[in-house]
Amino acid sequence: MKSILLSFDIEEFDLPTEFGAEISREDMFSIAGEGARRVLRTMNESGARVTFFVTAAFALEFPDLVREMKSSGHEIASHGFSHTAFEPADLKRSREALEEITGSPVRGFRMARLARVGKQDILNAGYDYESSLNPVWLPGRYSNFTAPLKPFREACGLWQLPVSALPVVRFPLFWLSFKNLPLPVYLPLAKAAMSATGFFNMYSHPWEYNERAAEEQWKIPGYIVRHAGESQRRRLGRLIGSLGRAGEFETFSAYLDRTRENG
């Protein structure tokens, strides 16, 4: 069985600050919150089970929404305490905050912007797995061209679930590719990666599904906010429908448990 590990980095919309624009706290959370509601509605309508990597800051702002994600059958994992800043203590603090809100264990972690974090630190903070590895080479961003394409255990014992890339050429299949490539091009690439590795791991963000993310005041380049809003939600629906005929949607924890059982 091919596994589809679809996930969403549920975070405050702090992206404008990377491009020198000011944004209020209210806008950061309202844009992300509305986008997250649209994503959850789409997932529930499709029947796909996914993993939401949530910042504790977002969860504290929208606890009922995060509890609804969990009660709808999706997995809640950690995306750190906030999307803007990080310190090692945030690993445990974010897990504990999410567990208190959802009443359930939090097993997974993904660092903001897929930045590097000490693997032993993640394990010591109480996590089973991480999904912060993009096994590609992108100048100034990622230098992981020789990293494994399939899930593996780090030296410390932490499981790593890499973001999908096309084998051999290591073409990235993450959110920017999904956003910018025509779907008739992207979907066959995604299926090829899934066929080669047995799974497909792609993530996007809630603000991508809110047209407000593309407002000129945020100064964000067009290739980043392309299709923002309903257009991106329709693309997501087509992705789910197409991939769903080639594999099965699973949460990260469900996939990991099955992988362990099968040795």
N, C-alpha and C positions, 0 to 999 in steps of 0.2 A: 504493500500500500504506500502510495506517495502521500506525504504529509505537507499541508499548507499551513505555515506558521505566520499568519497575518497579525501584525501588531500596530499599535498607535502610541506615540509618545505624547501623553496627555500632560501638557505643560502650560505655564503662563506664556502669553505671546510677547516675549521680550526681544524678538528678532529685530524690530526697528532700531534698538540701541546699537546693534552691530553696524549699522549704516549711518550713525550719527544723528538719528531722529529721536526726539523726546516722545515718550508715551506715558500716559498716566497709569497708575495701578488699576484703576477702574477699567480702562480700555484693555489692558493686558489680560485681565481675567474675563471680561465680558465677551471678547472676541474668541478666546479659547473655549469658554464655557458653552457658547452657542454652537461652535463647531463640534465640540465633543457630544452634545446632545444629538446633532444630526448624524454623526458617525454611529452612535449607539442605536439610533432608530434604524439606520440602514443595516447594521449587523443583525438586529433582532428580526427585521423583515426578511432578511436573506437566510436566516438560520445558521449562519457561520459562527463558530465559536472562536474567539480571538483573545489576545492578551493585551491589556492596557498597562503600559508602563507609566505610572502616575507620579508626579512630584507631590511631596507632602504638602507643599504650599497650595497646590490646586485642590487637593483632597480636603484640606482644612477650609478652603473657600466654598467648595461644593460637596460637602459630605454626603448629602442625599443622592446626588448624581453618581458618585463613586459607589455607594451602596447599591444603587440600581444596576450599575454595570456588573457587580458581583452577583446579585440576585438573578440576573438574566442569564447566568451560566458562563460568563466570561471570567478570565483570570485577572487579578490585580497584582502587578509587580511594581517594583520601585524604580523611579527615574530620578532619585536623589531627593534632597529636601526642597531645593529651589532650582530653577533652571539657570539662574544668573550667577550663583556662587557655589563653591564646593569646598568642604574640608572633610578629612577622613571620618570625623565623628558623625557626619551626615548619613553615612551608610546605615548605622544602627538606628539613628534618630528617625530617619524616613521610614524604615521598616516598621518600627514600633508605632509610629503615628498611623500608618496605613492599616496595621493590624488592629489597632484600637478602633478605627473608624469602621472597618469591614467585619471585624470579629472573626477573621480567618487568617491563617498563616500566609506570609508573603515570602515566596521562595526565590524570586528572580530579581535581577538588577540590570539596568542599562544606564550607562553614564551619559549625561547631556553631551550632545555633539560627538558621541562615540569616543570621547577622550579616554586616555589610558588611566587606569586606577590599579593599585596594587591588588593582585589576585588573592593573596593571603589575607589582605584587609577585608576584601569582600566576603571571603569564606568565614573569617572570624566574626563578621557582623551578622552571621546567621543565614546566609543565602546558599542555595544549592547550585544555582547557575547564573551565568552572565550572558548577555547578548550585546556586546559593545564592539565586536570585531567586524570590520568591513575589510574582507581579504582582497583588497585591490591597491593600486598605486594611483593616488591623485595628488599632484604636486601641492605642497603646503597643507595637506589635510590628512591623507592616509598613506602609509608606507608599509603595506602588508601583502605585497605581491606573492610571497612564498608561503603565506599562512594557510592552514588547512581550510578547505571549502566545506568539509563536513563537521558535524558536532564532534567534540573531543574533550578530554579531561586535561585541564592544566596540571602542571607539576604538583601543585598543592592539593589537587583533588576536586577543584571547582570545575563544573561543566561549563563549556563555552559553546554557544550556539551562534555560529557566524551568520551575518547578513549574506544573502545570496549574491553570487556573481557568476558570470558565464565562465565555465571551465576553459583552461588553456590561455585564452586572451585576457581573462579576468576583467571582462567588461562589467562595470557596476550595475546592479539592478535595483538599487535602493530608490527612495522616494523621488529624487530629482530625475532619475531615468523614467520612472513611471509617469511623472508629470510632463516631461518634455518630448518623449518619443511618441510617435503615432501608435495607437493601440495595435494596429495590425503588425507593427514591428515589435513592440514590447512583449505582447502575449506569447508569440512563438519563442522568444528568447527566454522568457520565464519558464515555459514548459520544458525547454531544452535543459535549463539548469536543474529543474526539478527531476527530470529523467536521469540526469547524470549523477545526482547526489542523493536522490530519494526524498528530498524535502525542498521546500521553498520558503525563504524567510525574507519578507519585505515589510517595511514600516513606513508610516506617514504621520502627520501631525494634525491635531484638530483644527488649527487655524486655516489649514489648506481648504477646509470645507465651509469657510465663511468668507463671503465676498469682501468684507471689510478689510481683510488682510491685504488686499491689493490697492487700498487707498493711497494716493500719491504722497500724502503727508508722511508716510512711513519710510519713504525713500528706498524701498526694497526693489532690487532689479527684477525685471519682468520674468526672467526665466525661473525665478524662485516662487513667484506668486501666480504663475500661469494657471489658468482654469479655476482660480479661487472661487469657491462657492458651489453652486448647484452643478456647474459643469464638471468639477472634480468629483462630486458625489455620484454623478452618472457614470463617470469613468470607473469609479470604485465598484459600482454595481456590475459593470461589464467585466471587470477583472474577476470578481467573485464568481459570476456565472460561467466564465470561460475556464478558469482554473478548477472550479468545482467539478467539472466533467473529467478532469485528469487526476484528481487527488481528493483528499479529505481534510477539511479544516479541523485543526486541533489547537488547544492552548499549549503553551510551551511546557507547562508542567505535565500535561497528559502525554505529550510526545516524549518527554524525558523519562517518565515512569515506564512507558512502553519500551523505550530503548534499553533501559536497565533490565527489564524482565527478559528481553530477548538476548541479553549478554552483549 
